[in-house]
Structure formats: structure tokens, C-alpha cells
């Protein structure tokens, strides 16, 4: 009888990296009308070096050749770019689907109708509270009403299956049922993600990340309701709380393997949550294009090598959580081969109690007023050229 070779597990294939990213995030601009306290890219002001329309189209051409199925477009607030819709149309015309995240500022009835007519564009509205009180404390006064108005416009235009994107904090974790009900009321899908200590989030993470008890509440809720909720595999650090496979997902840090980020000036980072020079793989303009960076960057080659379990090797939950989130460990000053800061066994809590040197990103486009200080919505106008100086206070 001929022996049949075992079929490699999907997660084992992903660990070695793929020819193209499965989840590619592209921040088109750092300009934003809000100053959310947890903004992972510290957005606010436009960068004068922002990629031009033609440079963006060249990247889209590469993505088409690489057979990238879709791109997650964010920012900043991507819709404030004067060429945003031109780029969306160009991407979909070149077989690259678009999922874009927005605070809703430009989702007018007319825009909603345009989106409803497209089969290749998905829209994600950001909300961090099921009530204005909780949401606006993080995203700024008036931001809840702005997001709800966008959802209303999408629903009234017949747009199917919009997404409501929620970053889970200790102040909104008890609102999960309310978020689900809100999504259902708009015919939308709820998407929840983990709070990372990246960008301005580094300043508020200690006060905003869910407590250990709330992590258990979150896990139980996901097990009970997760089938109809998107998570983007954000919560694999919770996998040790239950039976293997109870939480759907790869339970793997995909940084540089299946995930990466292109920022507004063309820099390529291993992960959207790790905007720091340590995780900078290259630049699409100066390093031979995105395809070359993805396939040949030294950083990505290192990340695709077998990783040591390190201090977590003796833990019985390691196969479930793989040591947790790389970015969460890095920006809280914990060893990269150690436990996640929100380790469900408690190892992260003891590690956080020690002396730590918390790295800061070299990227900060926050407007004046201090990092971690929410501001209300700022009137926007479209500009065809970026500002000449970084100190320009206008976000666009």
C-alpha cells in the first residue's frame, strides 16, 4: 500500500510567506478630520511627500500583476484625497477589489448611491461606541452622529452589507450586544478588532485596553456570537481561554507573511499595527516596486523563517496563541519572544509590571493639541496638491 504524504496545514504554508499578501492595507493619506486618541498611524496632517495619482496607479498595476485579490484602503481619512474615487475606479477596473475604512465624513447620499452601484467596493464605517457618549470620548465630538448619518445614507441607497468597525476598549466591551443590534438595524455586518498600543494608541493603551476580566467576557461573547461577526483574526491571543479551534482564524501573526502595509509615502511595513522603523521593509519608489519589496526584503525573509517560542515555549497554550501580537509586545516594551501583554494566563501582566523601555514610532502627523487629545470634526476641503510644510495645521 502506497503511503500518502500528509497535506501541509494552511497555517504552516502561511508561516513561510506567500507570493502576494492576502491582507494588504494601504493608507492613502495621513490627512484626517478627526484626532482619535487611539489612531495607530497618528494621523491628522497630510504629508507633503504623499504618493501622486500616477504613482498610486502604478502600485495598482503591480497588485493586478501579483493577483492581489483586494486591498484595504485606509488613512487618515482616505476619502479626503481629491483623487480617491479615481483610484477606487482604477483599482476595480484592474481586477483589484477595494475595501475602504472611513469615519463617514464624505458618505453623502450621492456617494452612497455611487457605492451601491458597484460590485467591487466594500465600505467600513468606524465606530468605537454604541452611544455618542462612549464613541465621541475616543473619536471626538460629533463623530458618532457623522458615522450614523453615513450608515443611514448607505442603507437608504440600497448598499448591501456595509461594515461597522469597532476597536474594543474597556469602555465599550459591555456594548457588544448593542453594536450587533446597531449593525443589524442597518443591514450591516459588525467587525470588531483589538486595541493596539501603536501610534497615538501607545499613549492611551494602559487606560483603554480591556481588563483581564473583560477579556474573558469578550472571548465568551465571540464564542457565542462570532459566526456572524468579523474579527480579522485580531483576537488569537485569547485562544488559550477555551478549546482549540473555538475561535475561528489562523491564530498566527501574519506580519510580513500574509499581511503588510503601504503607507502614504510608499513605505512598506510588515504590519499595519507596527509603523516603526524596526518593521520598515522598504519603499515602493526607491526599492524596485512593491512586488520586489514583498518578495525580497530582508525583514520579510527573516519574518518567514521558523520562529522560536522563546519564553512561551513551556506554556501549554502556545500552539493556540503563538505568543500573541508582535506589535502589542513591541510597543509595550516587552520582549518579542515573550508573552503578549494581554496574555490570558497572566504572564503579560507580570511582564508589564517590570521596567520597560516603550519604543515610539518616528511617524507622527498629529495636529497640535497634544497626542491622545481628541478633537471634534474639522471642516474639510479638497486640495489637489499637498501642503508645502509639515507644520501646516490644515489636515488636508
Buried (B, 14 or more C-beta within 10 A) or exposed (E): EEEEEEEEEEEEEBBEBBEBBBBBBBBBBBBBBBBBBBBBBBBBBBBEEBBEBEEBBBBBBBBBEBEBBBBBBBBBBBBBBEBBBEBBBBBBEEBBBBBBBBBBBBBBEEBBBBBBEBEBBBBBBBBBBBEBEBBBBBBBBEBBBBBBBBBBBBBEBEBEEBBBBBBBBBBBBBBBEBBBEBBEEBBBBBBBBBBBBBBBBBBBBEEBBBEEEBBBBBBEBBBEEBEEBBBBBBBBBBBBBBEEEBBEBBBBBBBBBBBBBBBBBBBBBBBBBBBBEEBBBBBBBEBBBBBEBBBEBEBBEEBBEEBEEEBBEEBEBBEBBBBBBBBBBBBBBBEEBBBBBBBBBEBBEEBBEEEEEEBEBEBBBBBEEEBBBBBEBBEBEEBEEBBEEEEBEBBB
